Amino acid sequence: MSGRTLAGTAVKAGLLGGLAVVYVAAVGMIGSFVALNLIGEQVTMSRVLMALPAFLAGYLVARPRVQGGVVQRAATGVAVLAGTGAGVLTGAVTAAGLALAKVPSPDTVRGIFERVTPALFHTISFGQSVPTAALLLMLAGGALGGVGALLQMLPETYRRPINVALMCTLLMALLQRLIPTILIQLALKFGSASPREWSNWLYSSRFSGLTVIGSVVVFAASVAVALLWANQGPKLRARAGSLAGNRRPFVTGGAAVAILALLFVLPILSGSVVSLVLGTVGIFLLMGLGLNIVVGYAGLLDLGYVAFFAVGAYMMGVLTATGDSGSSLHPQLPFLVAIPLVMLAAAFTGVLIGAPVLRLRGDYLAIVTLGFGEIARVLAVSDLLKKYLGGPLGLYHIPQHFLGVGFNDPEKFFYLVTAFVLLALYVSWRLARSRIGRAWTAMREDEQVAEAMGISTVKYKLLAFSMGAAIGCLSGALFAVQIGSLEPLGFNIIVSITALAVIILGGMGSIPGVIVGALVLIGIPNLLDEFQAYRLLIYGGVLVGIMILRPQGLVPNTRRARELLEEEIEQDQWGKGTGGPSIDATVAVGGAGE
């Protein structure tokens, strides 16, 4: 890797890092999170937001690059120097934004950005004058960028455990409402006289964040577990596979029982607030599993998935609502009778939406399906269907009590949504490994070649839309049960964008990826009230970051990850004019698939 290329990358990374700090400050995120302590009383969320861009700039500058089908790394000293320069530039851009906002007149800037307050200036400038703050920002940025570059240059044996430990420590700090509650509930179960002592060593009762000792313990334990898994994980997997042999069903059954036991005790230990959040995560997980069939398996970009969510919710409301619900239809069916009818109606809707777009692909398909999603919302509020769907007022009096259980209780609703999630997971897993799943994969890779090989693309496209709709509508049906009423404003394009963000973040075509994406995008923001106002901003930032840094997702499908790497190498070779894949490129691809 040439020095000029590395220098150019450092300048770009530094500029982007500085602009990121200025942006999150201008929209108010830094000012809003001053009181959110993560570790001790000094490491707050606002300071993490200020430090993270410089650290990431150095980390990304030093990462290896594929050029001409060959992975190239810079020398350690040069990479650290480039990372330090990127961090210094990040601090310089931040200082320039501070000067531009403060020197002329703070009131002028505040007239445009109302979140730019004197308290924000004090936080970014460390309570110092602008020249002193600029020097401090550049020194701190350079140090953070150098540390990030040095971490990137470490051997993978050490770099991966440290990365895992940093993420685990940050996650534990963010989950300061969940983990202490679980520890206190465990203490009560074991009859402890002072249950709060179980969590006080880990989380402070004064400022809620991790204690310094607790953060050190979490970091060290995460490093130890990651190192142990890196050394013994492959051996344990191989040994487990050899021991299973004919007893594989027994081993699989044991793992399933352990997971079910964990899901059973989780709401009991976490309490009603966290159970409510987990129920919402389950609803979006169902939606993500349905959309994953359409987008991840079949490669059909659908931006109107909210239509199936709305069909499930309104069908459940119409079929089960009692009394004056806003609809003239009152079949008052039991829940277990209504669910199959809802799925059939959603599958039929999927076929209706899929039939007109059979010849469309990519962006064109996305735009048309987006239109169908808006049509569903307009129909819900129209006078044409007001008699049946309640119009702008929506539906109400949707039963939350059936089978002798009141599912308005968050803990009991969690069990209900978990049962449907497990069913959807099993169906998705079986579909991915069936002939239908292989046909979808062939369509996703190259539709024309798949059709030439005898695959009926019309049949399998319609099947993807109908199966995705049948699973996704369950999220709408359970949403209606959870809320007990419906209003059309809740069925907008943001629902489709959120579901798509879940599978992109986790990894398209990956069932574990969808689970991780739902937990990260839905669970964590819901557990932290401070993030509610910035939910869409976080979604946008996450999508941009994941597409640039890890387009295959956090937990990618192995085949999908290999395809993306092959495409990257081929495009790089085409740009260099080197022709077909080389031996080095083949080796790189093989390593990525392991």
Summary of the structure (lengths in Angstrom):
residues: 594
radius of gyration: 26.2
end to end distance: 25.8
largest distance: 76.3
contacts: 2036
relative contact order: 0.09
helix: 75%
strand: 3%
